[in-house]
């Protein structure tokens, strides 16, 4: 059984909910990633900030990225996957929530991220095709 822990990218770094979007963009650039989990001062996951969020919700609306915090862009409860959840659960969660990246948690601790690309590399072609189709349609 393939689990989230087996296919995740370890060492996911958070952006603090009080950090600016500009700082988050710099961190994304340094790390070469397109998304960062947003962690609160209570060390709990608040959401995920994507490069698209920055473009659409900040730059596209004329907001100042230095004056906008990552926490302002978090929406509701973060969609996550458990480290020991199987690949089927990853597919169901990504499909149900139409997300391309999932923070992986072990208890309440962030241990990694699973992306659509991670899933594509780890699973048989038919399952990957189903996921891509589900995420690509409205």
C-alpha positions in Angstrom: 0.0 0.0 0.0 1.4 3.3 -1.1 0.9 6.1 1.6 1.3 9.8 1.6 4.5 9.4 3.6 5.9 7.3 0.7 5.3 9.8 -2.0 5.4 13.2 -0.2 8.1 15.8 -0.5 9.6 16.0 3.0 10.7 19.2 4.8 7.8 21.5 3.8 8.5 25.0 5.1 5.7 27.2 6.4 5.1 30.8 5.9 3.9 32.4 9.1 0.3 33.8 9.0 1.7 37.2 10.0 4.5 37.2 7.3 3.9 39.4 4.3 3.0 38.0 0.9 6.2 39.6 -0.4 8.2 37.5 2.1 6.2 34.4 1.1 7.0 35.1 -2.6 10.7 35.4 -1.8 10.6 32.2 0.2 8.9 30.4 -2.7 11.6 31.7 -5.1 14.4 30.6 -2.8 12.9 27.1 -2.3 11.8 26.7 -5.9 8.2 25.9 -5.0 4.8 27.2 -6.0 3.0 26.8 -2.7 3.7 27.2 1.0 1.7 26.0 4.0 0.5 28.9 6.1 1.2 28.2 9.8 -0.3 30.1 12.7 1.4 31.4 15.8 -0.2 28.4 17.5 1.8 26.2 15.1 -1.3 24.9 13.5 -1.9 24.8 9.8 -4.1 27.7 8.5 -4.1 27.0 4.8 -1.9 26.9 1.8 -0.6 30.0 -0.1 0.0 29.5 -3.8 1.8 31.6 -6.4 -1.5 31.9 -8.1 -3.1 33.3 -4.9 -0.4 36.0 -4.9 -1.0 36.9 -8.5 -4.8 36.8 -8.5 -5.7 37.9 -4.9 -3.0 40.4 -4.3 -1.3 41.7 -7.5 -4.4 41.4 -9.7 -6.5 43.4 -7.1 -3.9 46.1 -6.7 -3.0 45.2 -3.1 0.5 45.8 -1.7 2.3 42.4 -1.3 4.4 43.9 1.5 1.4 45.1 3.4 -0.7 42.0 2.9 -0.2 39.0 5.2 -0.3 35.4 4.3 -2.9 34.8 6.9 -5.3 37.2 5.1 -5.3 34.8 2.2 -6.0 31.6 4.2 -9.5 30.4 3.7 -11.3 28.2 6.2 -9.9 25.0 7.4 -6.9 23.7 5.5 -7.4 20.6 3.4 -4.8 18.0 4.5 -3.9 14.3 4.3 -2.6 12.1 7.0 0.9 10.7 6.6 -0.3 7.1 6.7 -3.4 7.6 4.5 -3.2 5.5 1.3 -2.9 6.7 -2.3 -6.7 6.2 -2.8 -7.4 8.7 0.0 -5.0 11.2 -1.6 -6.8 10.9 -4.9 -10.3 11.2 -3.3 -9.2 14.3 -1.3 -7.5 16.1 -4.2 -10.5 15.3 -6.4 -13.2 16.3 -3.9 -11.5 19.6 -3.0 -10.0 20.3 -6.5 -6.6 20.9 -5.1 -3.2 20.1 -6.6 -1.2 20.1 -3.4 -1.9 18.7 0.0 0.0 19.3 3.2 0.8 16.0 4.9 0.3 15.9 8.6 1.3 13.3 11.3 -0.9 14.1 14.2 -0.9 17.9 14.2 2.7 18.2 12.8 3.4 19.2 9.2 5.7 16.6 7.8 5.6 17.2 4.0 3.6 18.1 0.9 2.0 15.8 -1.7 1.6 17.4 -5.1 -0.1 16.4 -8.2 3.3 15.6 -9.7 4.2 13.4 -6.7 1.0 11.4 -7.3 1.7 11.2 -11.1 5.1 9.7 -10.4 3.9 7.2 -7.9 0.6 5.8 -9.2 -0.4 3.7 -12.3 -1.4 5.7 -15.4 -5.2 5.1 -15.2 -5.4 6.6 -11.7 -3.2 9.5 -12.6 -5.4 10.2 -15.7 -8.5 10.2 -13.6 -7.0 12.7 -11.2 -5.8 15.0 -13.9 -9.2 14.9 -15.5 -11.0 15.7 -12.2 -8.7 18.6 -11.4 -8.9 20.0 -14.9 -12.7 20.3 -15.1 -15.0 22.7 -13.3 
